[in-house]
Amino acid sequence: MGKLGNLGARLHHGEIGYDFVKNRKLWYGISILITITAIVGLAVRGLHMGIEFQGGAVFTTPKNMSASVSQAETYAEEASGHDAIVQKLGDGSLRIQISGTDTAASDQIKEELSKDLDVPAEKINADLVGPSWGDQIANKAWQGLGIFMVLVVIYLAIAFEWRMALAAFVALVHDITITVGIYALVGFEVTPGTVIGLLTILGYSLYDTVVVFDSLKEQTRDITKQTRWTYGEIANRSINSTLVRSINTTVVALLPVGGLLFIGGGVLGAGMLNDISLSLFVGLAAGAYSSIFIATPLVADLKEAEPQMKSLKKRVLARRAQAAAKGEPVESDADERYADDEADEPDDAAPAVVGPRNQPASRTRGRGRPSGKRR
C-alpha cells in the first residue's frame, strides 16, 4: 500500500505520468470495437427478459423437497415447453419460474409438476405475473434515464462547459451500451434488479468523470497566458493526478460486487443475485474506463479544435522548437517566460499550468525583489 501511495503522490505531482491523451485514437478504437461487439450480441442474441417483463407463472413447492434443482428444471421444461428457472430456497422448497404462460397453461403445468415431483397439486402454489407490470417498470426506467441524462448535461454545461457535458454524455451512453451488450452475450436474465443496477452505475460513472473534469478545469485556468503546455497535455496531467484515486475507488467498489457475482451467484448458487451484480460489476468497470480513456481525451479533442487552443499549440511548439535549436531545456525556458511576462499575468496563473519539475523554480520566483507585479 505504501508503494501505491507513493505512486499516487508521484502521479499527482507530475513526477511520472502515462500519456493517455496522446494514445486516444487507440482507446477510441478499443471502445468502438467493444461497443460494436455489444451491439451485435444484442441484435443477434437479444435480452433474456425476466418473467416480470414478459409475463408467466411462478410455482412454489412444499418445504424439504427431495428433487434436485436440475431434475425440477427438466420436469418444468417438459411440462411447459419453455425454458424454466428453478431455485432452491432456504427452507428446502423449490421456486420454479416459467415465462410466457397463461392461466390455462399454468393449470396444466401444475398438474404435470405434481405428478413428476410426487407432490399433491393443491400443495403447489401458483402465481401468475402479467407482462403489463413489467412494461410499466420498463417505461418508468426509460423515463428516469432520460430525465437523468438531461439534468446531467444541463448541470455539466453550467458547472463546466458544453464540451465536457457532451463528453460525459458519450461516456454514459458508452457504459450503458457495453453493460446491456454483456447481458445479451452472457444470457443472464433481465429483471427489475438489473434496471436498478443500470441506474446505479450511471451515478458512479458520472462521479468518476466529474472528479477528472474538476481537476482539468482548475489546471486550465488562464491557459492562454502561458506557452509551456497545450490543452491536451494539461488534460493528460489531470487524468494522471486522479488516476490512483480512480483505481482505488473502482477496486473497492468491485470487490463486494464481485463477491456477490462470483461467490454468491456462482459458487453458492444464489442466482437471484446475478441480475443486479452483473450490471454493477460491468458498469463499474466500464465507468472507470470511460472516465479515463474516453471522456477526458474527448474533451481535449473538442477543446483543441478551438481557434484559441490551435493558436496556443502553435506557440507552444514554436517555443519548444526555438529552445531545441538553442540547445536549451524546454522546462527551464518556461520559467524564463514566467519571469519576463509576469506583468501581464496574475500571480496565481503559473502554478495551474507549470509542471511539478519546475515547482522549486516557481516557488523562488519572487525572491530577491519586492513582492507584487514586476514593472
C-alpha positions in Angstrom: 0.0 0.0 0.0 2.9 2.3 0.7 4.2 1.8 -2.8 0.8 2.5 -4.2 0.5 5.7 -2.1 4.0 6.8 -3.3 2.9 6.1 -6.9 -0.2 8.2 -6.4 1.8 11.1 -4.9 4.3 11.0 -7.8 1.5 10.9 -10.4 -0.3 13.8 -8.6 2.8 15.9 -8.6 3.7 15.0 -12.2 7.0 13.3 -11.5 5.8 10.4 -13.6 2.8 10.0 -15.9 1.2 8.0 -18.6 0.2 9.6 -21.9 -3.5 8.8 -22.1 -4.4 11.7 -24.4 -1.7 11.1 -26.9 -2.9 7.5 -27.4 -6.6 8.5 -27.5 -7.1 7.0 -31.0 -6.2 3.6 -29.6 -8.6 3.9 -26.8 -11.4 5.1 -29.1 -10.7 2.1 -31.3 -10.9 -0.3 -28.4 -14.1 1.3 -27.2 -15.7 1.2 -30.7 -14.7 -2.5 -31.0 -16.2 -3.4 -27.7 -19.4 -1.4 -28.4 -19.9 -3.0 -31.8 -19.5 -6.4 -30.2 -22.1 -5.5 -27.6 -24.5 -4.2 -30.2 -24.1 -7.3 -32.4 -24.6 -9.5 -29.4 -27.7 -7.5 -28.5 -29.1 -7.8 -32.1 -28.3 -11.5 -32.5 -29.0 -13.0 -29.1 -31.3 -10.3 -27.7 -32.0 -9.9 -24.0 -33.3 -12.7 -21.8 -36.2 -10.8 -20.3 -37.4 -12.0 -16.9 -40.9 -13.0 -16.0 -41.7 -9.5 -14.7 -41.3 -8.2 -18.3 -42.9 -10.8 -20.4 -45.3 -12.5 -18.0 -45.5 -16.1 -16.9 -46.1 -18.3 -13.8 -44.2 -19.0 -10.7 -44.7 -22.3 -8.9 -43.6 -22.8 -5.3 -43.4 -26.4 -3.9 -43.7 -27.5 -0.3 -40.7 -27.5 2.0 -37.9 -30.1 2.1 -38.3 -31.3 -1.5 -36.2 -34.4 -2.4 -36.0 -33.4 -6.1 -32.8 -31.6 -7.1 -32.8 -28.3 -9.0 -31.7 -29.9 -12.3 -34.5 -32.5 -12.0 -37.2 -29.9 -11.3 -35.9 -27.8 -14.2 -36.2 -30.8 -16.6 -39.7 -31.6 -15.4 -40.8 -27.9 -15.8 -39.4 -27.6 -19.3 -41.0 -30.8 -20.4 -44.4 -29.8 -18.9 -44.4 -26.2 -20.3 -42.3 -26.4 -23.5 -40.5 -23.2 -22.3 -37.2 -22.5 -20.6 -37.6 -22.7 -16.8 -35.6 -21.2 -13.9 -35.5 -23.2 -10.7 -34.1 -22.1 -7.4 -33.9 -23.9 -4.1 -35.0 -21.7 -1.2 -33.6 -21.8 2.3 -36.5 -23.9 3.7 -35.9 -26.6 1.0 -38.8 -25.6 -1.2 -38.3 -25.1 -5.0 -39.2 -21.9 -6.8 -40.0 -22.7 -10.5 -40.3 -19.8 -12.8 -41.7 -20.3 -16.3 -42.2 -17.4 -18.7 -44.8 -16.9 -21.4 -47.6 -19.0 -19.9 -51.3 -18.1 -19.3 -53.9 -19.3 -16.8 -55.0 -22.3 -18.8 -51.4 -23.4 -19.4 -50.3 -22.9 -15.8 -53.1 -25.2 -14.5 -51.8 -28.0 -16.9 -48.2 -27.4 -15.9 -49.1 -27.5 -12.2 -50.7 -30.9 -12.7 -47.7 -32.3 -14.6 -45.3 -31.0 -11.9 -47.5 -32.6 -9.3 -47.0 -36.0 -10.9 -43.3 -35.6 -11.7 -42.4 -34.3 -8.2 -44.8 -36.6 -6.4 -46.5 -33.7 -4.6 -50.2 -33.1 -4.3 -51.3 -30.4 -6.7 -53.0 -28.4 -4.0 -49.7 -28.0 -2.1 -48.0 -26.3 -5.1 -48.6 -22.6 -5.0 -49.0 -21.0 -8.4 -48.8 -17.2 -9.1 -49.4 -15.6 -12.4 -47.5 -12.4 -13.4 -48.8 -10.3 -16.2 -46.5 -8.5 -18.7 -48.2 -5.1 -18.1 -46.4 -4.7 -14.8 -43.0 -5.2 -16.5 -44.0 -2.7 -19.2 -44.7 -0.1 -16.5 -41.3 -0.8 -14.9 -39.5 -0.5 -18.3 -41.3 2.7 -19.2 -40.5 4.3 -15.8 -36.9 3.2 -16.2 -36.6 4.8 -19.6 -38.3 8.0 -18.3 -35.9 8.1 -15.3 -32.9 7.5 -17.6 -34.0 10.3 -20.0 -34.5 12.8 -17.1 -31.2 11.8 -15.6 -29.4 12.4 -18.9 -31.0 15.8 -19.5 -30.2 17.0 -15.9 -26.6 15.8 -16.2 -26.0 17.6 -19.4 -27.5 20.8 -18.1 -25.5 20.6 -14.8 -22.2 19.9 -16.5 -22.8 22.6 -19.1 -23.4 25.1 -16.3 -20.7 23.9 -13.9 -18.0 23.3 -16.5 -18.9 23.8 -20.2 -20.8 22.2 -23.0 -17.8 20.2 -24.3 -17.4 18.5 -21.0 -21.2 17.8 -20.9 -21.1 16.2 -24.3 -18.1 14.1 -23.4 -19.7 12.9 -20.2 -22.9 12.1 -22.1 -20.9 10.0 -24.6 -19.2 8.2 -21.7 -22.6 7.4 -20.1 -24.0 6.0 -23.3 -20.8 4.0 -23.8 -21.2 2.4 -20.3 -24.9 1.6 -20.8 -24.3 0.0 -24.2 -21.5 -2.2 -23.0 -23.4 -3.3 -19.9 -26.5 -4.2 -21.9 -24.5 -5.9 -24.6 -22.7 -8.1 -21.9 -26.1 -9.1 -20.6 -27.1 -10.2 -24.1 -23.9 -12.2 -24.7 -23.9 -13.9 -21.2 -27.6 -14.6 -21.3 -28.3 -13.5 -17.8 -32.0 -12.7 -17.0 -33.0 -9.1 -17.1 -35.1 -8.3 -14.0 -36.1 -5.1 -12.1 -32.8 -5.6 -10.2 -31.0 -5.2 -13.5 -32.7 -1.9 -14.1 -31.8 -0.7 -10.6 -28.2 -1.8 -11.3 -28.0 0.1 -14.6 -29.3 3.3 -13.0 -26.9 2.9 -10.1 -23.8 2.7 -12.4 -24.7 5.9 -14.1 -24.1 7.9 -10.9 -20.8 6.2 -10.3 -19.6 6.7 -13.8 -20.5 10.4 -13.7 -18.8 10.9 -10.3 -15.5 9.5 -11.6 -15.7 11.7 -14.7 -16.5 14.9 -12.8 -13.5 14.3 -10.5 -11.2 14.5 -13.5 -13.1 17.4 -15.1 -12.8 19.4 -11.9 -9.1 18.9 -11.9 -8.9 19.8 -15.6 -10.9 23.0 -15.0 -8.6 24.2 -12.3 -5.4 23.4 -14.3 -6.6 25.1 -17.5 -7.4 28.4 -15.8 -5.6 31.2 -17.8 -4.2 28.6 -20.1 -3.7 31.0 -22.9 -1.4 33.2 -20.8 1.4 30.6 -21.0 3.4 28.9 -23.7 4.6 25.8 -21.9 1.7 23.3 -22.1 -1.0 22.6 -24.7 -4.6 21.8 -23.6 -4.2 18.1 -24.4 -1.0 17.9 -22.2 -2.8 19.5 -19.2 -5.8 17.2 -19.7 -3.3 14.3 -19.6 -1.9 15.7 -16.3 -5.4 15.9 -14.9 -6.0 12.2 -15.6 -2.7 11.2 -14.1 -3.3 13.3 -10.9 -6.5 11.5 -10.2 -5.5 8.1 -11.6 -4.8 6.3 -8.4 -7.9 7.7 -6.8 -10.0 6.3 -9.6 -8.3 2.9 -9.4 -8.8 2.8 -5.6 -12.4 3.7 -5.7 -13.1 1.3 -8.5 -11.3 -1.7 -6.9 -13.0 -1.0 -3.5 -16.4 -0.9 -5.3 -15.7 -4.0 -7.4 -14.7 -6.3 -4.5 -18.1 -6.6 -2.8 -19.9 -6.7 -6.2 -17.5 -9.4 -7.4 -18.3 -11.3 -4.3 -22.0 -11.2 -5.0 -21.5 -12.2 -8.6 -18.8 -14.9 -8.4 -19.3 -16.3 -4.9 -23.0 -15.6 -4.2 -24.3 -16.3 -7.7 -21.6 -18.7 -9.0 -20.4 -20.8 -6.1 -23.3 -20.7 -3.7 -25.9 -20.8 -6.5 -27.9 -17.7 -5.4 -29.0 -17.0 -9.0 -31.2 -14.1 -7.9 -28.0 -12.1 -7.2 -26.8 -12.4 -10.8 -29.2 -9.9 -12.3 -28.1 -6.9 -10.2 -24.5 -7.9 -9.5 -23.5 -8.4 -13.2 -24.9 -5.0 -14.2 -23.0 -3.3 -11.3 -19.7 -5.2 -12.0 -19.6 -4.5 -15.7 -20.9 -1.0 -15.3 -18.4 0.0 -12.6 -15.5 -1.3 -14.7 -16.8 0.4 -17.8 -17.4 3.7 -15.9 -13.8 3.8 -14.6 -12.5 3.0 -18.1 -14.7 5.7 -19.9 -13.8 8.4 -17.4 -10.0 7.9 -18.0 -9.8 6.7 -21.7 -12.9 8.3 -23.3 -14.4 11.4 -21.5 -11.2 13.4 -20.9 -9.5 12.7 -24.2 -12.7 13.6 -26.0 -12.8 16.9 -24.2 -9.2 17.5 -25.2 -10.1 16.8 -28.9 -13.1 19.2 -28.7 -11.1 22.0 -27.0 -8.1 21.7 -29.3 -10.4 22.3 -32.2 -11.0 25.9 -31.0 -9.0 28.7 -32.7 -7.6 29.8 -29.3 -6.3 26.4 -28.5 -4.9 25.9 -32.0 -3.0 29.2 -31.7 -1.7 28.2 -28.2 -0.5 24.8 -29.6 1.4 26.6 -32.3 3.0 29.0 -29.8 4.0 26.1 -27.5 5.5 24.1 -30.4 7.3 27.1 -31.8 8.8 27.9 -28.4 9.9 24.3 -27.9 11.5 24.3 -31.4 13.3 27.6 -30.6 14.6 26.2 -27.3 15.7 23.0 -29.0 17.6 24.9 -31.7 19.4 26.8 -28.9 20.1 23.5 -27.1 18.2 24.8 -24.1 15.9 22.6 -21.9 12.3 23.2 -22.6 11.3 23.3 -19.0 13.8 26.0 -17.9 12.7 28.0 -20.9 9.2 28.1 -19.5 10.5 29.5 -16.2 12.1 32.4 -18.1 8.8 33.1 -19.8 7.1 33.5 -16.5 9.8 35.9 -15.2 9.5 38.0 -18.4 5.7 38.1 -18.7 4.8 38.4 -15.0 3.4 41.9 -15.6 0.8 40.5 -18.0 -0.2 37.5 -15.9 -1.9 37.0 -12.5 0.4 35.7 -9.8 -1.7 32.6 -9.3 -1.8 31.6 -13.0 1.6 30.0 -13.2 1.1 27.1 -10.7 -2.1 26.0 -12.5 -0.1 25.0 -15.6 3.5 24.7 -14.6 4.7 21.2 -14.3 6.0 19.9 -10.9 9.5 19.6 -12.1 9.7 23.3 -12.1 7.9 23.9 -8.8 11.1 24.8 -7.0 11.8 27.4 -9.6 8.2 28.8 -9.3 8.4 28.9 -5.5 11.6 31.0 -5.7 10.4 33.2 -8.5 9.7 36.2 -6.2 12.8 36.0 -4.0 15.4 38.8 -4.2 12.9 41.5 -5.2 9.8 43.2 -3.8 6.6 41.3 -3.9 3.9 42.4 -6.3 3.9 42.7 -10.1 7.2 43.3 -11.9 7.4 46.7 -13.6 
